[in-house]
Amino acid sequence: MSIFGKVALVTGAGQGIGRAIALRLAKDGADIALVDVNEEKIAAVAKEVTALGRKATVFVADVSQQDQVAKSVDYASQELGGFDIIVNNAGIAQIAPLLDVTPAQIDHILKINVQGVLWGIQAAARKFKASNQRGKIINACSIAGHDGFALLGVYSATKFAVRALTQAAAKELASDGITVNAYCPGVVGTDMWVEIDKRLAEITGAEVGATYKKYVSGIALGRAETPEDVAGFVSYLAGPDSDYMTGQSPLIDGGLVYR
């Protein structure tokens, strides 16, 4: 069973995990709406999608803005002739001791990591309901949504919030045939983790790269995660084999955090 012919929208699709998810869903047969704040990056990913034989469209949006997220969903539906799946992937990290966090910092990360997911849930659910169709809502969580990490306290709090939104939305939308799940990656070799490692080095005095190696050394499968590892699991959540699954936020981390 596949998602051939379905339309999927992926936020934060210009790089890293978002790019990998977009390409995997395209390989699975979906047409892809790419959403990001960086037009140049999503334009490049769109070329990769079309090279796979699928349709692609791009929409520049800041996910912290409710109206922009809603417009991106409308645009995807109009341009690609339908709307079946949303992957609320966009997010940022924040590394700081809790005692140093400022109001501006917490406001910024909450708007993107929490409100951005909520606006995506709203926009997708409204589109599915208006079309009287079933749909898939998939949210980006993290191992930090299961275990609060030192120096990543506010980031962890945003990911715990994503788990709560995922559970609540699953309960509210189940009667409409809409499933809501999340994915929780671990230590992924992306630009985000490069920045996390750099900031942790500044705060702790460790050498650059040492904290990354420390976390990777604790992974049972013995290697860092790749964006493609995450994308493979999102493919399952997007497809029909997960139709009886909702409200869940499984760990996909190679064996680092256990629940």
N, C-alpha and C positions, 0 to 999 in steps of 0.2 A: 504494500500500500504506500502511496506517496502523496505529495502535495502538488503534483503536476497541474499546472494551469491556475493555481491559486495566486493571490496577490498578497505579498508580505511587505510591511513597512518596518524599517530598522532605523532607530535613532542612534546617533553617535556612530554612524556607519563609515566615517571617513578613514578610520585607521583601527589597528588593534583588533580587539574582540568583535567590535561592530562590523568591521570589514570582513572578517572571517565568517561571521554569521550570515552576512548578506551573500557571500560567494557560495557558502554551503547550501543555503536555501535555493539559490539559483541553480546549483547542480542538481538539487532535488526536483527541479522543474517549476519553481515559482518565478513569477515576475516580481521585481523588487523596486520599492520606493525607498530611496536613500535620503536620510535626513541628517543634517549636521550644521554646525555654524560655519564650517569651512567649505565653501563652494568648490574650490580647486580640488580638494581631496575627494569629495564625493563624486565629482565629475570623473576623476581617474578611476574610481571604483565602478562607476557606471559603465565605463568602457570594458572593464573586466567582466562585468555581468553580461553585457551584450556579446562578448567573445564566447561566452558559454551557451549562446543561443537563446537567451531569455531577454525580455523587455526590461528596461530600467528607466527610471525617472528620478530627478533630484529636486530637493526642496530645501532651501536654506532656512533654518529655524533655530531659535533659542528655546530649548524645552522648558525653561523656567517660565515661559510666557504662555499662558493658557490659550490665548487666541491663536498664536502661531502653531501650536501643536494641533489644534482643531483644524486649522487651514491645511496643514500638511496631510492630514487624513483625508479631507475632502479632495485635495489635489491628487493624491494617490488613486483614489477611487475613480476620479474623472479621467485621469490620464491612462490608467491601466485597465479600466473597465470592470472594477470590482474591488472588494476589500475583505480579506479573510483572516489575516494574522498581523498582530503588532508585536514588535520586540522593543520594549522600553529599555534600551541598552545604555543610553547616554548617562554619564556620571563622572564625577571628579573625586579625587582623594584629597585629604587634608591631614597634614602631619604636624602635631603640636601638643605639648603637655596641656592637660585640661586647665591648669591654672593660668595658662597664657592665652587661651582662646578669647577672641574679641567678639563683640556683637556683630560686626560686619562680616567676620569670617563665618560664623555659624549661620547667619542669614544667607550668605552666598551658597554654602553647600546644601542647606535645606531646600533652597529654591530649585536647585538642579537635581539632587539625588532623591528628594522626597516629592516635592511638588511636581517635578518633571514626570515622575512615574504616575502620579495621580492624574495629571492632565492627559497622559496617554491612555490610562484606563478609561477615563471619562469619554474621550473623543472616540476611541474604538468601540466602546459599549454602545454609545449613541448611534454610531454608524451601523453596527450590527442590528440593533433594535429597529432602526428605521427601515432596514432592508429585510427585516423579519428572517434573519439567518443566524445560524450558529457561528461562533468565532473563537479565536484563540488569542488570549492576552498573555504575554510572557515578559516577566520583569527581571531586571538585573539586580541580583542580591550579591552576597559574598560570604566567604567564611567568617568575615567580620559581622555578618548578620546572625551568626550562631554563637560567636565568642568575642567578647569585647577585647580589643588589643590595646596595650599601653602605647601612648603617643598617637594612637589612631582612634581615640575615644569618640569624638564627634562623628567621624566617618563611620565608625561601628554603629553609633546610634542611628544614623540615617539608614543603614542597611537592616537593622532591627525593625525600623519603621516600614521598610519595603516588605518585609515578611508579614507585618501586621496588615498592610494594605492588600497584599496578595490574599491573605486568608479572608479578610472582610469582603473583598470584591468577589471572591469565589462564592461565598455564601449568598451575596446579594444577587449575583448574576446567573446562578446555576439554573434557575427556572426558565431562563431565556436560552438555554443551551450554549452559554458562553463559559469556557473554562479559563481559569486564571492560575498560572503557576510562575515560579521563579527559578533561576539557576544561581548557584553559589560557587563561583570559582575560587581558587586559592592563589598561589604565587604564579602569576602568568608573566611570561617574558615579553612585556610590552613597555611602551614609553611611560605608562603610569607607574610601573614598578621601578623603572629607572629613577623617576622623580622621588618615589617613596624612599628608595635606598639612599639617594642623595641627601634628602632632608633628615632622615634618621642618622646619617653619618654626621651631619652638622650638629644635631642635638646631643648625640651620645659620645661623639669623639671617635667613633669607629672609622676604619678606613672605608672609602667608597667601594661598594661591592661586597663588603664583609657581611652586612645584615642580610642581603639577598642570599648569599651563600649559606648563611646560618639557617634561614627558613627553608631553603631548598633541601638542605641536609636532613631535615625532619620529615620529608615526604616519603611515605612508605614505598612508592613505586620508583623512587630513586632519581627523579629528574624534575625539572621545572615544567609547569604546564604550558601548553601552547594555545594560541587563540583557536586553533583548529580542534583541540580537545574540547573546548567549551562549545564550539559551533556544532560538534557532533551531537552533544546532548540537547542543544536548542533545537536541532533538527527533529529529534524525537518528540520534544514538547510541541513542536509545530505540526507534527503529523498525526494521522488518525490512530496510530497505536497508543497514543496517550489520551484518547477521548474519555476514558473513565478516570482520569486523574485531574484533580483540581484542588487549589488551596495549598499546594505543596511548594517547598523551597529546598530541594535536595542539594547536597554538597557534591561538587564535581571538582575535587582537589587533589586526586592522586593518593589520598590517605594522609591527611595532615590534621584535620579536625574531625572528630567522630561524634555522631549524635544518633 
